[in-house]
């Protein structure tokens, strides 16, 4: 069949490009890989950690202890803030590798900022959870086990995340080495009609109970309250003011 393009400049250029990548297709780069092994885990700063997320009537409350340790045996820092705001109505609480968590938070915050710039609105908490789980599964973030909390048009949300990329929604959750002790308190004290102040008390009690038995948790508690209007984090070295 006659092809009017045969012999044309377009045909000759097309032939030259047959063995090269299509210039009109997006180039997909490769994610950096971590060369850390499991044996390296005892040599890095980690938040052995107790972190808690609780849904309440008007928002979400997150509680976390303040201790960072080396291998869970030596306290390397007594005043670590383990909750970081990702967008005005959402925050991440971290457990695991401090360096990996900081890198993960920067990456997730950048994605949330890009979404807001392109769409003119905040990412929904469910979408933010999906983005966070995709980053954890495909990225070089060494041993990061966070909790995502946030409030959108559908109400308050709490998600447990892990390095395999899972994202599990619940009304309350806990992560870190103090998780078993914190969950016992949450099971006993949680109810669907908690006010923000009541959820604050429950979160503080969960972290306090874990700090009593878990050597990698302690040195106080940070309480983060998240509503549609924003997120606020306050540190307390003593639990007496909250209980």
C-alpha positions as CSV (number, residue, x, y, z in Angstrom):
1,X,0.0,0.0,0.0
2,X,1.3,3.5,-0.9
3,X,2.4,5.5,2.1
4,X,2.9,9.2,1.4
5,X,5.4,9.4,4.3
6,X,7.8,6.9,2.7
7,X,10.9,8.7,1.6
8,X,10.0,11.8,3.5
9,X,12.2,13.5,6.2
10,X,9.7,12.2,8.8
11,X,10.2,8.6,7.7
12,X,13.9,8.9,7.8
13,X,13.8,10.4,11.3
14,X,11.5,7.7,12.5
15,X,13.8,5.0,11.3
16,X,16.7,6.6,13.2
17,X,14.6,6.5,16.4
18,X,13.6,2.8,16.1
19,X,16.3,1.6,18.4
20,X,16.1,4.5,20.9
21,X,13.6,5.2,23.7
22,X,10.4,7.1,22.6
23,X,11.2,10.8,23.4
24,X,7.5,11.4,24.1
25,X,7.2,8.8,26.8
26,X,8.0,9.7,30.5
27,X,11.3,8.5,31.8
28,X,10.9,6.6,35.0
29,X,13.9,6.7,37.3
30,X,14.9,4.2,39.9
31,X,14.5,4.7,43.7
32,X,17.6,4.8,45.7
33,X,18.4,1.7,47.7
34,X,19.5,1.4,51.3
35,X,22.6,-0.6,52.0
36,X,21.8,-1.0,55.7
37,X,21.5,-4.5,56.9
38,X,19.5,-5.8,59.9
39,X,22.8,-6.0,61.8
40,X,23.2,-2.3,61.5
41,X,20.0,-1.7,63.5
42,X,21.9,-1.7,66.8
43,X,24.2,1.1,65.6
44,X,21.6,3.7,64.6
45,X,19.4,6.1,66.5
46,X,15.9,4.6,66.9
47,X,12.7,5.7,68.6
48,X,12.0,2.4,70.3
49,X,8.8,4.3,71.1
50,X,5.3,4.3,72.1
51,X,3.0,6.1,69.7
52,X,-0.8,6.2,69.8
53,X,-3.5,7.5,67.5
54,X,-7.1,8.0,68.7
55,X,-10.2,9.3,66.8
56,X,-12.5,11.6,68.8
57,X,-15.8,13.4,68.1
58,X,-14.1,16.5,66.8
59,X,-10.8,15.2,65.4
60,X,-7.8,13.0,66.2
61,X,-5.5,12.9,69.1
62,X,-1.9,11.5,68.8
63,X,0.4,10.8,71.7
64,X,4.0,9.8,71.7
65,X,6.8,9.5,74.2
66,X,10.0,11.6,73.9
67,X,12.9,9.0,74.1
68,X,15.3,8.0,71.4
69,X,17.8,5.2,71.9
70,X,20.7,3.3,70.4
71,X,19.7,-0.3,69.9
72,X,17.1,0.1,72.6
73,X,19.8,0.0,75.3
74,X,21.3,3.5,75.6
75,X,19.1,6.7,75.7
76,X,20.6,9.0,73.1
77,X,18.0,11.8,73.4
78,X,15.4,12.7,76.0
79,X,13.4,15.3,74.1
80,X,12.4,13.9,70.7
81,X,9.3,15.1,69.0
82,X,7.9,12.1,67.1
83,X,4.9,13.8,65.6
84,X,5.3,15.9,62.4
85,X,2.6,17.8,60.5
86,X,2.3,16.7,56.9
87,X,-0.4,19.2,55.8
88,X,-2.5,21.4,58.0
89,X,-5.1,18.7,58.7
90,X,-2.8,15.7,59.0
91,X,0.2,14.5,60.9
92,X,2.6,11.5,61.1
93,X,3.8,9.9,64.3
94,X,7.0,7.9,63.9
95,X,8.6,4.8,65.3
96,X,11.7,3.0,64.1
97,X,14.8,4.5,62.6
98,X,15.1,8.2,63.2
99,X,17.0,8.9,59.9
100,X,14.6,6.8,57.9
101,X,11.6,8.5,59.5
102,X,12.9,12.0,58.8
103,X,13.6,11.2,55.2
104,X,10.1,9.6,54.9
105,X,8.4,12.6,56.4
106,X,10.3,15.0,54.0
107,X,9.2,12.9,51.0
108,X,5.6,12.6,52.1
109,X,5.3,16.3,52.9
110,X,6.8,17.2,49.4
111,X,4.1,15.0,47.7
112,X,1.3,16.6,49.8
113,X,2.6,20.1,48.9
114,X,2.8,19.2,45.2
115,X,-0.8,17.9,45.3
116,X,-2.0,21.1,47.0
117,X,-0.2,23.2,44.5
118,X,-1.7,21.3,41.5
119,X,-5.2,20.8,42.8
120,X,-5.7,23.8,45.1
121,X,-6.9,21.6,47.9
122,X,-5.5,19.3,50.6
123,X,-5.1,15.6,49.9
124,X,-7.8,13.5,51.5
125,X,-6.5,11.5,54.5
126,X,-7.3,8.2,52.7
127,X,-5.3,9.3,49.7
128,X,-2.5,10.5,51.9
129,X,-2.4,7.1,53.6
130,X,-2.2,5.4,50.2
131,X,0.7,7.8,49.2
132,X,2.5,7.1,52.5
133,X,2.1,3.3,52.1
134,X,3.4,3.4,48.5
135,X,6.5,5.4,49.6
136,X,7.2,2.9,52.4
137,X,6.9,-0.1,50.2
138,X,9.1,1.3,47.3
139,X,11.4,3.7,49.1
140,X,14.7,3.4,50.9
141,X,13.3,4.3,54.4
142,X,15.0,1.9,56.8
143,X,12.6,0.4,59.4
144,X,10.0,3.1,59.6
145,X,6.7,2.2,61.3
146,X,4.4,5.3,61.5
147,X,0.9,6.2,62.4
148,X,-1.0,8.7,60.2
149,X,-3.8,10.8,61.7
150,X,-5.9,13.5,60.1
151,X,-9.3,15.1,59.6
152,X,-11.1,15.8,56.3
153,X,-14.7,16.1,55.1
154,X,-15.4,12.5,56.2
155,X,-14.2,13.0,59.8
156,X,-11.2,11.8,61.8
157,X,-9.0,9.0,60.5
158,X,-6.2,7.0,62.0
159,X,-4.0,4.6,59.9
160,X,-1.3,2.2,61.0
161,X,1.5,1.9,58.4
162,X,4.4,-0.5,58.1
163,X,7.5,-1.0,55.9
164,X,5.8,-3.6,53.7
165,X,3.3,-0.9,52.5
166,X,0.2,-2.0,54.4
167,X,-2.3,0.7,55.4
168,X,-4.8,-0.2,58.1
169,X,-7.6,2.1,59.2
170,X,-8.9,1.9,62.8
171,X,-10.6,4.1,65.4
172,X,-7.5,3.8,67.6
173,X,-4.1,2.2,67.2
174,X,-0.6,2.1,68.7
175,X,2.9,1.3,67.3
176,X,6.4,0.8,68.6
177,X,8.1,-1.3,71.2
178,X,5.5,-0.1,73.9
179,X,2.6,-1.1,71.7
180,X,1.3,-4.1,73.7
181,X,1.1,-2.0,76.9
182,X,-0.5,0.9,75.2
183,X,-3.1,-1.2,73.4
184,X,-4.3,-2.7,76.7
185,X,-5.2,0.8,77.9
186,X,-6.8,1.8,74.6
187,X,-9.0,-1.4,74.7
188,X,-10.2,-0.5,78.1
189,X,-10.6,3.2,77.8
190,X,-11.7,3.9,74.2
191,X,-15.3,4.7,73.3
192,X,-16.9,6.1,70.2
193,X,-18.0,9.3,71.9
194,X,-14.7,10.6,73.3
195,X,-14.2,14.3,73.3
196,X,-10.8,15.7,72.4
197,X,-9.9,16.3,76.0
198,X,-11.0,12.7,76.9
199,X,-9.0,11.3,74.0
200,X,-6.0,13.3,75.2
201,X,-6.3,11.7,78.7
202,X,-6.6,8.2,77.2
203,X,-3.5,8.8,74.9
204,X,-1.4,10.1,77.8
205,X,-2.4,7.1,80.0
206,X,-1.5,4.7,77.2
207,X,2.0,6.2,76.8
208,X,2.5,6.4,80.6
209,X,1.6,2.7,81.0
210,X,4.0,1.7,78.2
211,X,6.8,3.9,79.7
212,X,6.5,2.0,83.0
213,X,7.4,-1.3,81.4
214,X,9.2,-0.5,78.1
215,X,12.8,0.6,78.5
216,X,12.8,2.2,75.0
217,X,9.9,4.6,75.9
218,X,9.8,7.4,78.3
219,X,10.9,11.0,79.2
220,X,7.4,12.5,78.8
221,X,4.7,12.8,76.2
222,X,3.9,14.9,73.2
223,X,0.1,15.4,72.6
224,X,-1.0,16.4,69.1
225,X,-4.6,17.5,68.5
226,X,-5.7,17.6,64.9
227,X,-8.9,19.2,63.7
228,X,-10.1,20.6,60.4
229,X,-8.6,23.9,61.5
230,X,-5.1,22.6,62.0
231,X,-2.7,20.6,64.2
232,X,-1.1,21.6,67.5
233,X,1.6,19.7,69.4
234,X,2.3,20.3,73.1
235,X,5.0,18.5,75.1
236,X,4.7,17.5,78.7
237,X,7.6,16.2,80.8
238,X,5.2,15.1,83.6
239,X,1.9,13.1,83.1
240,X,0.2,14.6,86.2
241,X,-1.1,17.6,84.2
242,X,-3.0,15.3,81.8
243,X,-4.3,12.5,84.0
